[in-house]
């Protein structure tokens, strides 16, 4: 399985997907990163996604969750789709306590972000606003494959 994104070029996340972009909801960057999944394993029923920032741990004390998705039944998400009311997936609560994409905003230095996509053998049927822990627990025993795409976003 492989994941790619037109928003990450040569390992750099385009400015428009974070604090240097033009789309904000309650001061949170909200124009979501697009991605495409290729060569998913046979038996894949849905995908789950975690976009997080482990470089945030020294700053705030925990892994900052930017985006959680479950029950994605197509192999791609288009740019900005997170705020589409008719999005074809369920979104969990990010570290801003919002149920949609919260873009990159590193406060101290450039950070590396992990977009991890999981191919699952089932739908998870979690409710909108599910937590990171809910997702991890629901995926147990259902992960067929995963892929982590990394990208750097600038602080200044």
DSSP file (Angstrom, degrees, kcal/mol; ACC not computed):
  #  RESIDUE AA STRUCTURE BP1 BP2  ACC     N-H-->O    O-->H-N    N-H-->O    O-->H-N    TCO  KAPPA ALPHA  PHI   PSI    X-CA   Y-CA   Z-CA
    1    1 A X              0   0    0      0, 0.0     2,-0.3     0, 0.0    38,-0.2   0.000 360.0 360.0 360.0 143.4    0.0    0.0    0.0
    2    2 A X  E     -A   38   0A   0     36,-2.4    36,-3.1   145,-0.1     2,-0.4  -0.996 360.0-158.9-138.8 143.6    1.2    3.5   -0.8
    3    3 A X  E     +A   37   0A   0     -2,-0.3     2,-0.3    34,-0.2    34,-0.2  -0.976  14.6 175.3-122.2 135.8   -0.1    7.0    0.1
    4    4 A X  E     -A   36   0A   0     32,-2.3    32,-2.6    -2,-0.4     2,-0.3  -0.905  12.0-158.7-133.2 164.3    0.7   10.1   -1.7
    5    5 A X    >   -     0   0    0      3,-0.3     3,-1.3    -2,-0.3    30,-0.2  -0.979  20.9-150.3-146.6 130.9   -0.4   13.8   -1.6
    6    6 A X  T 3  S+     0   0    0     -2,-0.3    29,-0.1     1,-0.2    -1,-0.1   0.635 102.0  64.7 -70.4 -12.3   -0.3   16.6   -4.1
    7    7 A X  T 3  S+     0   0    0     27,-0.5     7,-2.8     1,-0.2     2,-0.5   0.473  94.9  63.4 -87.9  -3.5    0.0   18.8   -1.0
    8    8 A X  E <   +C   13   0B   0     -3,-1.3     2,-0.5     5,-0.2    -3,-0.3  -0.947  65.9 177.3-124.3 109.2    3.3   17.4    0.0
    9    9 A X  E >  S-C   12   0B   0      3,-2.3     3,-1.8    -2,-0.5    -3,-0.1  -0.954  71.7 -13.7-117.8 124.5    6.1   18.0   -2.6
   10   10 A X  T 3  S-     0   0    0     -2,-0.5    -1,-0.2     1,-0.3     3,-0.1   0.853 130.3 -53.8  53.1  37.4    9.6   16.8   -1.9
   11   11 A X  T 3  S+     0   0    0      1,-0.2   141,-2.8    -3,-0.1     2,-0.5   0.503 114.5 116.4  80.7   4.2    8.7   16.3    1.8
   12   12 A X  E <   -Cd   9 152B   0     -3,-1.8    -3,-2.3   139,-0.2     2,-0.4  -0.917  61.1-135.3-111.4 128.8    7.3   19.8    2.2
   13   13 A X  E     -C    8   0B   0    139,-3.1   141,-0.3    -2,-0.5    -5,-0.2  -0.680  32.3-109.3 -81.7 129.9    3.7   20.5    3.0
   14   14 A X    >   -     0   0    0     -7,-2.8     3,-1.9    -2,-0.4     6,-0.1  -0.281  24.2-119.9 -58.4 139.8    2.3   23.4    1.0
   15   15 A X  G > >S+     0   0    0      1,-0.3     3,-1.9     2,-0.1     5,-0.6   0.792 105.4  71.5 -50.5 -35.1    1.6   26.5    3.0
   16   16 A X  G 3 5S+     0   0    0      1,-0.3     7,-0.3     4,-0.1     6,-0.3   0.629  88.8  62.4 -65.9 -11.9   -2.1   26.5    2.2
   17   17 A X  G < 5S+     0   0    0     -3,-1.9    87,-1.0   -10,-0.1    -1,-0.3   0.285 112.4  23.8 -95.2  10.8   -2.8   23.5    4.5
   18   18 A X  B X 5S-i  104   0C   0     -3,-1.9     3,-2.1    85,-0.3     5,-0.2  -0.595 115.5 -39.3-147.9-151.0   -1.7   25.3    7.7
   19   19 A X  T 3 5S+     0   0    0     85,-2.5    86,-0.1     1,-0.3    -3,-0.1   0.621 126.7  56.8 -66.1 -14.6   -1.2   28.6    9.4
   20   20 A X  T 3 <S+     0   0    0     -5,-0.6    -1,-0.3    84,-0.2    -4,-0.1   0.282  93.3  93.3 -98.0  11.0    0.1   30.3    6.2
   21   21 A X  S <  S-     0   0    0     -3,-2.1    -5,-0.1    -6,-0.2    -4,-0.1  -0.069  80.2-119.5 -87.5-166.9   -3.1   29.4    4.3
   22   22 A X  S    S+     0   0    0     -6,-0.3     2,-0.5     1,-0.1    -5,-0.1   0.414  82.6  84.3-117.0  -2.4   -6.3   31.3    3.7
   23   23 A X        +     0   0    0     -7,-0.3     7,-2.5    -5,-0.2     8,-0.6  -0.917  50.8 161.1-113.1 121.6   -9.0   29.1    5.2
   24   24 A X  E     -J   29   0D   0     -2,-0.5     2,-0.4     5,-0.3     5,-0.2  -0.990  24.5-165.8-138.5 144.6   -9.7   29.3    9.0
   25   25 A X  E >  S-J   28   0D   0      3,-2.4     3,-1.7    -2,-0.3    -2,-0.0  -0.989  87.8 -15.0-127.5 121.3  -12.4   28.2   11.3
   26   26 A X  T 3  S-     0   0    0     -2,-0.4    -1,-0.1     1,-0.3     3,-0.1   0.912 129.5 -54.8  49.4  48.4  -12.2   29.8   14.8
   27   27 A X  T 3  S+     0   0    0      1,-0.2     2,-0.5    -3,-0.0    -1,-0.3   0.566 113.8 121.5  64.9  11.8   -8.6   30.7   14.1
   28   28 A X  E <  S-J   25   0D   0     -3,-1.7    -3,-2.4    73,-0.0    -1,-0.2  -0.907  73.2-112.6-105.7 128.4   -7.7   27.1   13.2
   29   29 A X  E     +J   24   0D   0     -2,-0.5    74,-3.1    74,-0.2    -5,-0.3  -0.378  41.3 174.5 -56.5 131.6   -6.3   26.3    9.7
   30   30 A X        +     0   0    0     -7,-2.5     2,-1.0    72,-0.2    53,-0.2   0.328  36.6 110.1-131.7   8.5   -9.1   24.3    8.1
   31   31 A X        -     0   0    0     -8,-0.6    -8,-0.1   -15,-0.3    50,-0.1  -0.769  66.7-137.3 -90.0 103.6   -8.1   23.6    4.4
   32   32 A X        -     0   0    0     -2,-1.0    48,-2.1     1,-0.1    49,-0.2  -0.244  10.3-108.3 -74.9 148.2   -7.5   19.9    4.6
   33   33 A X        -     0   0    0     46,-0.2     2,-0.2   -16,-0.2    -1,-0.1  -0.443  30.9-132.3 -68.0 133.5   -4.7   18.1    2.9
   34   34 A X        +     0   0    0     -2,-0.2   -27,-0.5    46,-0.0     2,-0.3  -0.559  29.4 175.8 -83.1 155.3   -5.6   15.9   -0.1
   35   35 A X  E     - B   0  77A   0     42,-2.1    42,-2.3    -2,-0.2     2,-0.4  -0.990  19.5-151.2-156.5 160.7   -4.3   12.3   -0.4
   36   36 A X  E     -AB   4  76A   0    -32,-2.6   -32,-2.3    -2,-0.3     2,-0.5  -0.993   9.4-148.6-134.1 136.5   -4.5    9.2   -2.5
   37   37 A X  E     -A    3   0A   0     38,-3.4     2,-0.3    -2,-0.4   -34,-0.2  -0.911  17.8-174.5-107.3 132.7   -4.2    5.5   -1.6
   38   38 A X  E     +A    2   0A   0    -36,-3.1   -36,-2.4    -2,-0.5    -2,-0.0  -0.923  60.0  12.7-124.3 152.3   -2.8    3.1   -4.1
   39   39 A X  S    S-     0   0    0     -2,-0.3    -1,-0.2   -38,-0.2     3,-0.1   0.869  74.4-176.3  55.5  43.5   -2.4   -0.7   -4.0
   40   40 A X        -     0   0    0     -3,-0.2    -1,-0.1   -39,-0.1     3,-0.1  -0.397  34.1 -93.1 -66.9 150.8   -4.5   -1.2   -1.0
   41   41 A X    >   -     0   0    0      1,-0.1     3,-1.5     2,-0.1    -1,-0.1  -0.239  43.6 -92.8 -68.0 153.5   -4.7   -4.9    0.2
   42   42 A X  T 3  S+     0   0    0      1,-0.2    -1,-0.1    -3,-0.1     3,-0.1  -0.384 113.3  35.5 -60.1 138.8   -7.3   -7.3   -1.0
   43   43 A X  T 3  S+     0   0    0      1,-0.3     2,-0.3    -3,-0.1    -1,-0.2   0.448  77.3 152.7  92.7   1.7  -10.2   -7.4    1.5
   44   44 A X    <   +     0   0    0     -3,-1.5    -1,-0.3     1,-0.2    77,-0.2  -0.515  13.8 170.4 -67.7 124.3  -10.0   -3.6    2.3
   45   45 A X        -     0   0    0     75,-3.1     2,-0.3     1,-0.4    76,-0.2   0.753  63.5 -11.5-101.7 -37.4  -13.5   -2.5    3.4
   46   46 A X  E     -E  120   0B   0     74,-1.3    74,-3.0    76,-0.2    -1,-0.4  -0.958  61.0-123.3-155.6 170.5  -12.6    1.0    4.7
   47   47 A X  E     -EF 119  72B   0     25,-2.2    25,-2.1    -2,-0.3     2,-0.3  -0.901  12.2-159.2-119.5 150.9   -9.7    3.3    5.6
   48   48 A X  E     -E  118   0B   0     70,-1.9    70,-3.1    -2,-0.3     2,-0.4  -0.944  13.4-158.8-122.9 151.4   -8.9    5.1    8.8
   49   49 A X  E     -EF 117  69B   0     20,-2.3    20,-2.2    -2,-0.3     2,-0.4  -0.989  13.5-173.4-137.0 138.5   -6.5    8.1    9.0
   50   50 A X  E     -EF 116  68B   0     66,-2.3    66,-3.0    -2,-0.4     2,-0.6  -0.991   2.2-173.0-129.1 124.0   -4.5    9.8   11.6
   51   51 A X  E     +EF 115  67B   0     16,-2.5    15,-3.0    -2,-0.4    16,-1.5  -0.971  26.7 158.5-113.3 115.4   -2.7   13.1   11.0
   52   52 A X  E     -EF 114  65B   0     62,-2.1    62,-2.5    -2,-0.6     2,-0.4  -0.875  40.3-137.3-139.4 169.2   -0.5   14.0   13.9
   53   53 A X  E >   + F   0  64B   0     11,-2.2    11,-1.8    -2,-0.3     3,-1.2  -0.875  15.8 176.1-131.3  95.4    2.5   16.0   15.1
   54   54 A X  G >  S+     0   0    0     -2,-0.4     3,-1.5    58,-0.4     4,-0.3   0.709  78.8  72.4 -73.2 -19.7    4.8   14.2   17.4
   55   55 A X  G 3  S+     0   0    0     57,-0.6     4,-0.3     1,-0.3     3,-0.3   0.614  85.3  69.8 -68.1 -10.1    7.2   17.2   17.4
   56   56 A X  G X>>S+     0   0    0     -3,-1.2     4,-3.0     1,-0.2     3,-0.7   0.664  74.4  86.8 -77.9 -17.0    4.5   19.0   19.5
   57   57 A X  H <>5S+     0   0    0     -3,-1.5     4,-2.0     1,-0.3    -1,-0.2   0.899  89.2  45.5 -55.2 -47.4    5.3   16.8   22.5
   58   58 A X  H 345S+     0   0    0     -3,-0.3    -1,-0.3    -4,-0.3    -2,-0.1   0.791 118.1  46.4 -66.1 -23.6    8.2   19.0   23.8
   59   59 A X  H <45S+     0   0    0     -3,-0.7    -2,-0.2    -4,-0.3    -1,-0.2   0.923 134.4   7.1 -83.4 -48.3    5.9   22.1   23.3
   60   60 A X  H  <5S-     0   0    0     -4,-3.0    -3,-0.2     2,-0.3    -2,-0.2   0.491  99.4-109.4-118.5  -6.3    2.6   21.0   24.8
   61   61 A X  S  <<S+     0   0    0     -4,-2.0     2,-0.3    -5,-0.7    -4,-0.2   0.453  87.0  59.2  95.2  -0.4    3.3   17.7   26.4
   62   62 A X  S    S-     0   0    0     -6,-0.4     2,-0.5    -9,-0.1    -2,-0.3  -0.978  92.7 -82.5-154.0 165.4    1.5   15.4   24.0
   63   63 A X        -     0   0    0     -2,-0.3     2,-0.5    -7,-0.1    -9,-0.2  -0.606  50.0-130.7 -70.0 117.7    1.2   14.2   20.4
   64   64 A X  E     -F   53   0B   0    -11,-1.8   -11,-2.2    -2,-0.5     2,-0.6  -0.630  15.7-147.4 -80.0 121.5   -1.0   16.9   18.7
   65   65 A X  E     +F   52   0B   0     -2,-0.5    30,-2.9   -13,-0.2    31,-0.3  -0.794  22.3 172.8 -92.0 120.8   -3.8   15.3   16.7
   66   66 A X  E     +     0   0B   0    -15,-3.0    36,-2.3    -2,-0.6     2,-0.3   0.756  65.0   4.1 -96.3 -30.7   -4.7   17.3   13.6
   67   67 A X  E     -F   51   0B   0    -16,-1.5   -16,-2.5    34,-0.2     2,-0.4  -0.955  52.5-170.5-161.9 134.6   -7.2   15.0   11.9
   68   68 A X  E     +F   50   0B   0     24,-0.4    24,-1.8    -2,-0.3     2,-0.4  -0.998  13.3 176.4-128.2 133.2   -8.9   11.7   12.5
   69   69 A X  E     +FG  49  91B   0    -20,-2.2   -20,-2.3    -2,-0.4     2,-0.3  -0.990   3.0 173.5-134.0 141.9  -11.0    9.8    9.9
   70   70 A X  E     + G   0  90B   0     20,-2.5    20,-2.6    -2,-0.4   -22,-0.2  -0.948  61.0  31.1-138.6 167.4  -12.8    6.5    9.9
   71   71 A X  E     +     0   0B   0     -2,-0.3     2,-0.7     1,-0.2   -23,-0.2   0.796  67.2 163.1  57.0  34.0  -15.1    4.6    7.5
   72   72 A X  E     -F   47   0B   0    -25,-2.1   -25,-2.2     1,-0.1    -1,-0.2  -0.750  13.2-179.2 -79.3 117.5  -13.5    6.2    4.4
   73   73 A X        +     0   0    0     15,-0.8     2,-0.2    -2,-0.7    -1,-0.1   0.468  57.0  69.0-103.8  -2.8  -14.7    3.9    1.6
   74   74 A X  S    S-     0   0    0     14,-0.3   -27,-0.1     2,-0.2    -2,-0.0  -0.715  84.1-120.8-108.8 166.3  -13.0    5.6   -1.3
   75   75 A X  S    S+     0   0    0     -2,-0.2   -38,-3.4   -38,-0.1     2,-0.3   0.157  86.3  42.3 -96.9  21.1   -9.2    5.7   -1.9
   76   76 A X  E     -B   36   0A   0    -40,-0.2     2,-0.4     2,-0.0   -40,-0.2  -0.994  55.6-153.3-157.3 159.7   -8.8    9.4   -1.9
   77   77 A X  E     -B   35   0A   0    -42,-2.3   -42,-2.1    -2,-0.3     2,-0.1  -0.994  25.7-135.5-133.9 131.3   -9.7   12.7   -0.2
   78   78 A X    >   -     0   0    0     -2,-0.4     3,-2.0   -44,-0.2     4,-0.2  -0.463  37.5 -79.5 -86.3 159.8   -9.7   15.9   -2.1
   79   79 A X  T 3  S+     0   0    0      1,-0.3   -46,-0.2    -2,-0.1    -1,-0.1  -0.295 116.0  10.0 -57.0 133.6   -8.2   19.2   -0.8
   80   80 A X  T >  S+     0   0    0    -48,-2.1     3,-1.1    -3,-0.1    -1,-0.3   0.476  87.0 127.4  78.7   2.5  -10.6   21.0    1.6
   81   81 A X  G X   +     0   0    0     -3,-2.0     3,-1.9     1,-0.2     6,-0.2   0.732  52.6  79.0 -67.7 -21.6  -13.0   18.0    1.9
   82   82 A X  G 3  S+     0   0    0      1,-0.3    -1,-0.2    -4,-0.2     5,-0.1   0.842  95.6  45.3 -56.0 -36.5  -12.9   18.0    5.7
   83   83 A X  G <  S+     0   0    0     -3,-1.1     2,-0.5   -53,-0.2    -1,-0.3   0.379  84.2 114.0 -92.6   5.8  -15.3   20.9    5.9
   84   84 A X    X   -     0   0    0     -3,-1.9     3,-2.0    -4,-0.2    -3,-0.0  -0.669  62.5-147.1 -75.5 120.4  -17.7   19.5    3.3
   85   85 A X  T 3  S+     0   0    0     -2,-0.5    -1,-0.2     1,-0.3    -4,-0.0   0.749  98.5  51.4 -61.7 -22.9  -20.9   18.6    5.1
   86   86 A X  T 3  S+     0   0    0     -5,-0.0    -1,-0.3     2,-0.0    -2,-0.1   0.100  78.4 151.1-101.0  21.4  -21.4   15.7    2.7
   87   87 A X    <   -     0   0    0     -3,-2.0     2,-0.6    -6,-0.2    -5,-0.0  -0.210  51.0-127.9 -54.9 143.6  -18.0   14.2    3.2
   88   88 A X  S    S+     0   0    0      2,-0.1   -15,-0.8   -16,-0.0     2,-0.3  -0.208  82.3  55.7 -92.6  43.9  -17.9   10.5    2.7
   89   89 A X  S    S-     0   0    0     -2,-0.6     2,-0.4   -17,-0.2   -18,-0.2  -0.970  81.7-107.1-161.3 166.5  -16.3    9.6    6.0
   90   90 A X  E     -G   70   0B   0    -20,-2.6   -20,-2.5    -2,-0.3     2,-0.4  -0.845  31.8-149.9-102.7 139.0  -16.6   10.1    9.7
   91   91 A X  E     -G   69   0B   0     -2,-0.4    38,-3.0   -22,-0.2    39,-0.4  -0.893   4.3-148.1-115.5 141.6  -14.3   12.6   11.5
   92   92 A X        -     0   0    0    -24,-1.8     2,-0.4    -2,-0.4   -24,-0.4  -0.327  35.5 -77.7 -94.9-179.4  -13.0   12.4   15.1
   93   93 A X        -     0   0    0     37,-2.9    39,-0.2    36,-0.2     6,-0.2  -0.669  44.6-153.5 -84.3 127.3  -12.1   15.1   17.5
   94   94 A X    >   -     0   0    0      4,-2.6     3,-2.1    -2,-0.4   -28,-0.2  -0.221  40.3 -84.7 -88.4-175.5   -8.7   16.8   17.0
   95   95 A X  T 3  S+     0   0    0    -30,-2.9   -29,-0.1     1,-0.3    -1,-0.1   0.603 130.3  59.0 -71.0  -9.8   -6.6   18.4   19.6
   96   96 A X  T 3  S-     0   0    0    -31,-0.3    -1,-0.3     2,-0.2     3,-0.1   0.355 117.9-114.8 -90.6   3.4   -8.5   21.7   19.2
   97   97 A X  S <  S+     0   0    0     -3,-2.1     2,-0.3     1,-0.3    -2,-0.1   0.854  75.5 130.1  61.5  37.6  -11.7   19.7   20.1
   98   98 A X        -     0   0    0      2,-0.2    -4,-2.6    -6,-0.1     2,-0.5  -0.915  62.7-131.7-118.4 149.1  -13.1   20.2   16.6
   99   99 A X  S    S+     0   0    0     -2,-0.3     2,-0.3    -6,-0.2    -8,-0.2  -0.256  82.1  52.9 -97.5  46.5  -14.5   17.4   14.5
  100  100 A X  S    S-     0   0    0     -2,-0.5    -6,-0.2   -34,-0.1    -2,-0.2  -0.931 101.0 -48.2-159.5-179.6  -12.7   18.3   11.3
  101  101 A X        -     0   0    0     -2,-0.3     2,-0.5   -71,-0.2   -34,-0.2  -0.334  41.7-167.1 -61.3 131.7   -9.2   18.9   10.0
  102  102 A X        -     0   0    0    -36,-2.3   -72,-0.2    -4,-0.1     3,-0.1  -0.951  23.2-138.2-121.1 108.8   -7.0   21.3   12.0
  103  103 A X        -     0   0    0    -74,-3.1   -85,-0.3    -2,-0.5   -74,-0.2   0.138  28.7 -67.3 -69.2 178.5   -4.0   22.3    9.9
  104  104 A X  B     +i   18   0C   0    -87,-1.0   -85,-2.5     1,-0.1   -84,-0.2  -0.362  49.2 158.3 -71.2 136.9   -0.4   22.8   10.8
  105  105 A X        -     0   0    0    -87,-0.2     2,-0.1    -3,-0.1    50,-0.1  -0.291  16.3-172.6-153.4  59.1    0.7   25.6   13.1
  106  106 A X        -     0   0    0     48,-0.2     5,-0.0     1,-0.1   -50,-0.0  -0.381   5.4-164.6 -62.9 129.1    4.1   24.8   14.6
  107  107 A X  S    S+     0   0    0     -2,-0.1    -1,-0.1     1,-0.1     3,-0.1   0.673  77.2  26.1 -88.6 -17.4    4.9   27.5   17.2
  108  108 A X  S    S-     0   0    0      1,-0.4     2,-0.3    48,-0.0    -1,-0.1   0.754 122.3 -20.3-121.3 -33.6    8.6   27.0   17.8
  109  109 A X  S    S-     0   0    0     46,-0.0    -1,-0.4    45,-0.0     2,-0.1  -0.942  87.7 -54.7-164.9 173.3   10.3   25.4   14.7
  110  110 A X        -     0   0    0     -2,-0.3     2,-0.3    -3,-0.1    44,-0.2  -0.399  58.5-154.9 -60.1 139.3    9.6   23.4   11.6
  111  111 A X  E     - H   0 153B   0     42,-1.9    42,-2.4    -2,-0.1     2,-0.5  -0.880  12.4-130.7-119.4 152.5    7.7   20.2   12.5
  112  112 A X  E     - H   0 152B   0     -2,-0.3   -57,-0.6    40,-0.2   -58,-0.4  -0.884  24.6-156.8 -99.4 131.1    7.3   16.9   10.8
  113  113 A X  E     - H   0 151B   0     38,-3.4    38,-1.9    -2,-0.5     2,-0.6  -0.884   5.2-144.2-112.4 139.9    3.7   15.6   10.4
  114  114 A X  E     -EH  52 150B   0    -62,-2.5   -62,-2.1    -2,-0.4     2,-0.7  -0.916   8.9-169.5-107.0 120.4    2.7   12.0   10.0
  115  115 A X  E     -EH  51 149B   0     34,-3.0    34,-2.8    -2,-0.6     2,-0.5  -0.913  17.6-175.0-104.0 102.5   -0.3   11.2    7.7
  116  116 A X  E     -EH  50 148B   0    -66,-3.0   -66,-2.3    -2,-0.7     2,-0.5  -0.888   7.7-166.8-107.2 124.5   -0.9    7.5    8.5
  117  117 A X  E     -EH  49 147B   0     30,-2.5    30,-1.9    -2,-0.5     2,-0.5  -0.928   4.2-159.0-111.7 132.0   -3.6    5.6    6.5
  118  118 A X  E     -EH  48 146B   0    -70,-3.1   -70,-1.9    -2,-0.5     2,-0.5  -0.938   9.8-145.1-112.4 127.9   -4.8    2.2    7.7
  119  119 A X  E     -EH  47 145B   0     26,-2.7    25,-3.3    -2,-0.5    26,-1.1  -0.826  27.7-165.5 -88.0 126.3   -6.5   -0.3    5.4
  120  120 A X  E     -EH  46 143B   0    -74,-3.0   -75,-3.1    -2,-0.5   -74,-1.3  -0.817  30.6-139.5-118.6 153.7   -9.1   -2.1    7.4
  121  121 A X  S    S+     0   0    0     21,-1.8     2,-0.3    -2,-0.3    22,-0.1   0.256  87.9  26.3 -91.8  12.1  -11.2   -5.3    6.9
  122  122 A X  S    S-     0   0    0     20,-0.2     2,-0.3   -76,-0.2   -76,-0.2  -0.950  84.2 -98.2-156.2 170.0  -14.3   -3.6    8.3
  123  123 A X        -     0   0    0     -2,-0.3   -77,-0.0     1,-0.1    -2,-0.0  -0.775  26.7-148.3 -90.3 149.3  -16.1   -0.4    8.9
  124  124 A X        -     0   0    0     -2,-0.3    -1,-0.1     2,-0.1   -76,-0.0   0.725  12.4-152.2 -93.7 -23.6  -15.7    1.0   12.4
  125  125 A X        +     0   0    0      1,-0.2     2,-0.1   -35,-0.0    -2,-0.0   0.821  33.1 161.9  55.1  35.8  -19.1    2.7   12.8
  126  126 A X        -     0   0    0      1,-0.1     2,-0.2   -36,-0.1    -1,-0.2  -0.486  39.5-110.4 -77.7 157.2  -17.7    5.3   15.2
  127  127 A X    >   -     0   0    0     -2,-0.1     3,-1.4     1,-0.1    -1,-0.1  -0.603  41.7 -82.5 -89.3 151.1  -19.8    8.4   15.8
  128  128 A X  T 3  S+     0   0    0      1,-0.3   -36,-0.2    -2,-0.2    -1,-0.1  -0.229 119.1  31.9 -47.3 131.8  -18.7   11.9   14.6
  129  129 A X  T 3  S+     0   0    0    -38,-3.0    -1,-0.3     1,-0.2   -37,-0.2   0.548  82.1 163.5  92.3   9.0  -16.4   13.3   17.2
  130  130 A X    <   -     0   0    0     -3,-1.4   -37,-2.9   -39,-0.4    -1,-0.2  -0.142  35.9-113.1 -57.0 158.2  -14.8   10.0   18.3
  131  131 A X     >  -     0   0    0    -39,-0.2     4,-2.1     1,-0.1     5,-0.1  -0.457  18.9-109.8 -92.4 165.6  -11.5   10.2   20.2
  132  132 A X  H  > S+     0   0    0    -39,-0.2     4,-2.4     1,-0.2     5,-0.2   0.915 122.0  49.6 -55.7 -46.5   -8.0    9.1   19.2
  133  133 A X  H  > S+     0   0    0      1,-0.2     4,-2.5     2,-0.2     5,-0.2   0.880 106.6  55.2 -64.9 -38.4   -8.3    6.3   21.7
  134  134 A X  H  > S+     0   0    0      1,-0.2     4,-2.4     2,-0.2    -1,-0.2   0.923 110.1  47.5 -57.1 -43.8  -11.7    5.2   20.4
  135  135 A X  H  X S+     0   0    0     -4,-2.1     4,-2.0     2,-0.2    -2,-0.2   0.940 111.2  48.8 -64.7 -48.6  -10.1    4.9   17.0
  136  136 A X  H  X S+     0   0    0     -4,-2.4     4,-0.9     1,-0.2    -1,-0.2   0.917 114.2  46.4 -59.0 -44.0   -7.1    3.0   18.1
  137  137 A X  H >< S+     0   0    0     -4,-2.5     3,-0.7     1,-0.2    -1,-0.2   0.915 111.8  50.2 -65.5 -43.6   -9.2    0.5   20.1
  138  138 A X  H 3< S+     0   0    0     -4,-2.4    -1,-0.2     1,-0.2    -2,-0.2   0.817 107.8  54.3 -66.0 -31.1  -11.7    0.0   17.3
  139  139 A X  H >X S+     0   0    0     -4,-2.0     3,-2.7    -5,-0.2     4,-0.5   0.700  78.6 120.1 -76.8 -19.0   -8.9   -0.7   14.7
  140  140 A X  T << S+     0   0    0     -4,-0.9    -3,-0.0    -3,-0.7    -4,-0.0  -0.211  86.4   5.5 -52.4 127.9   -7.4   -3.5   16.9
  141  141 A X  T 34 S+     0   0    0      2,-0.1    -1,-0.3     1,-0.1    -2,-0.1   0.463 118.3  79.8  79.3   2.1   -7.4   -6.8   15.0
  142  142 A X  T <4  +     0   0    0     -3,-2.7   -21,-1.8   -22,-0.0     2,-0.6   0.387  56.4 114.0-120.4   1.2   -8.7   -5.1   11.8
  143  143 A X  E  <  + H   0 120B   0     -4,-0.5   -23,-0.2   -23,-0.2     3,-0.1  -0.663  30.7 173.2 -83.2 117.9   -5.6   -3.5   10.2
  144  144 A X  E     -     0   0B   0    -25,-3.3     2,-0.3    -2,-0.6    -1,-0.2   0.808  69.7 -24.8 -87.1 -35.9   -4.6   -5.1    6.9
  145  145 A X  E     - H   0 119B   0    -26,-1.1   -26,-2.7  -104,-0.1    -1,-0.4  -0.966  58.5-156.8-166.5 164.4   -1.9   -2.7    6.1
  146  146 A X  E     - H   0 118B   0     -2,-0.3     2,-0.3   -28,-0.2   -28,-0.2  -0.981   0.8-162.7-149.4 160.6   -0.8    0.9    6.9
  147  147 A X  E     - H   0 117B   0    -30,-1.9   -30,-2.5    -2,-0.3     2,-0.6  -0.987   8.3-152.0-146.7 134.7    1.4    3.6    5.3
  148  148 A X  E     - H   0 116B   0     -2,-0.3     2,-0.5   -32,-0.2   -32,-0.2  -0.942   7.7-167.3-113.1 117.8    2.8    6.7    6.9
  149  149 A X  E     - H   0 115B   0    -34,-2.8   -34,-3.0    -2,-0.6     2,-0.3  -0.905  13.3-155.9-101.3 125.2    3.5    9.7    4.7
  150  150 A X  E     + H   0 114B   0     -2,-0.5     2,-0.3   -36,-0.2   -36,-0.2  -0.778  15.3 173.8-105.2 146.7    5.6   12.4    6.3
  151  151 A X  E     - H   0 113B   0    -38,-1.9   -38,-3.4    -2,-0.3     2,-0.4  -0.994  23.5-132.6-149.3 147.9    5.8   16.1    5.6
  152  152 A X  E     -dH  12 112B   0   -141,-2.8  -139,-3.1    -2,-0.3     2,-0.4  -0.813  16.1-165.1-101.1 139.0    7.5   19.1    7.0
  153  153 A X  E     - H   0 111B   0    -42,-2.4   -42,-1.9    -2,-0.4     2,-0.1  -0.984  23.3-119.0-123.7 137.8    5.6   22.4    7.7
  154  154 A X        -     0   0    0     -2,-0.4   -48,-0.2  -141,-0.3   -44,-0.1  -0.424   9.9-155.6 -80.4 148.0    7.5   25.6    8.4
  155  155 A X              0   0    0     -2,-0.1    -1,-0.1   -50,-0.1   -46,-0.0   0.806 360.0 360.0 -87.4 -33.7    7.1   27.6   11.6
  156  156 A X              0   0    0    -48,-0.0    -1,-0.1     0, 0.0    -2,-0.0   0.363 360.0 360.0-131.6 360.0    8.2   31.0   10.2
